[in-house]
C-alpha cells in the first residue's frame, strides 16, 4: 500500500510540474520567461565545466586540458550549426585522437 501511495504522489507531482507552466505561462513577465529559458542551458554548462575540470586519468598527461580541448572542439562544431550527435561525436573523436597521440609520445 505504501508503494502504491508513493507512486501516486510522485506521478501527481510530475503531472503538476508539467501542467502548471502550461496553465500559468501567460501570467509570467516576459523577462522572467526569457531568463527561465536559459536555466537549463546554464545547468548543462555548469555540469560540463565541473566534470571537465575534475577529470582525472592517470594514464593521460594533463587530462583536464585534453577534456577542455575536446569540449571546445564539440562546441565549435555545435556553433557552426551541426546537430548535437555530430558535435558530441566530433568532440569524442578529438578526445580519443589527442589521447592516442599523447600515449604514443610516451
Rosetta blueprint (number, residue, H / E / L):
1 X L
2 X H
3 X H
4 X H
5 X H
6 X H
7 X H
8 X H
9 X H
10 X H
11 X H
12 X H
13 X H
14 X H
15 X H
16 X H
17 X H
18 X H
19 X H
20 X H
21 X H
22 X H
23 X H
24 X H
25 X H
26 X H
27 X H
28 X L
29 X L
30 X H
31 X H
32 X H
33 X H
34 X H
35 X H
36 X H
37 X H
38 X L
39 X H
40 X H
41 X H
42 X H
43 X H
44 X H
45 X H
46 X H
47 X H
48 X H
49 X H
50 X H
51 X H
52 X H
53 X H
54 X L
55 X L
56 X L
57 X L
58 X L
59 X L
60 X L
61 X L
62 X L
63 X H
64 X H
65 X H
66 X H
67 X H
68 X H
69 X H
70 X H
71 X H
72 X H
73 X H
74 X H
75 X H
76 X H
77 X H
78 X H
79 X H
80 X L
81 X L
82 X L
83 X L
84 X H
85 X H
86 X H
87 X H
88 X H
89 X H
90 X H
91 X H
92 X H
93 X H
94 X H
95 X H
96 X H
97 X H
98 X H
99 X H
100 X H
101 X H
102 X H
103 X H
104 X H
105 X H
106 X L
